[in-house]
Amino acid sequence: MTKKCPFCIKAKEQLKAKNISFDVISFDKRPKILKEIKEIYDWKTVPMVFERLDNNTYRLVGGYTDLLNYLEHT
């Protein structure tokens, strides 16, 4: 996430409201890493929400709207 992204803030609020534990990685001071992750996952915006499948495996859920759909169906 980035601090100025309104959808990042909303995503955090949604997860808190659902009592879902989550980790936040801030890219405010890491623009190169953010660019690389966007390229790897072919994703252009933040937030980028991932589901942890196990200790070493993650699945990209998507952005804020995708998170809302995910939460609605889980």
N, C-alpha and C positions, 0 to 999 in steps of 0.2 A: 504494500500500500504506500501511498504518499499522504502526507499530512493535509495537503490542500484539496485532495480529491473528495468531493461530497459523497460519491457512491462508496468509497472506501469506508467513510465514517458510518454511512447507513448500513453497510454490510456488517460492521462490528456491532452496531446496535441490534440488528436482527439476530445475530448469533447470541448475544447476551440475553436478549428477550426470551430466546428458546432454551436458555441454560445449556448451551453447547460450548464445550471448552474449545479453545482455538489458540493458535500462535499467530503473532503478527510479525512480518518482516517488513521493515521500513526501508524504502529505496530512496529516500530524500537525499542521502549523501552517497548513494551508490548508483548513479545513472548508467554506468557501463554495464553493471550486473543486471539491472532492470532491462536494458536493451537486449542483452544476451538471452535472458529468460523469455522475453517477448518473442524473439526470433526462434528459439527452440520450440516453443509451444504454438507458434504462429498466432499469437494473440497481441492485439494492438493497444489495449487499454488496461487500466487498473480500476478496481481491484482484480486480481487473479486469485480465485478461490480454489483451493485444492482440498480433496478428501484424502485423508491418510488411510490407506488400505492395510498397511502393516508398517513396521519400523523403517523399511527401506523403499516402500512403494507408495506413490501418490498418483492421484487421478485429477486432472483439471476439471473442475465443475464448470468454471467460466467466470463471468463477471457478476455484477450485482443482480441483474434480472435472472440470470441462470441460477444464482444462489436462492432467490425467492422461489423459483420453480422447484429446485431440489428440496428445499425445506417443506414445501407444500406436499411433496410426494414421498417423504420419508417419515 
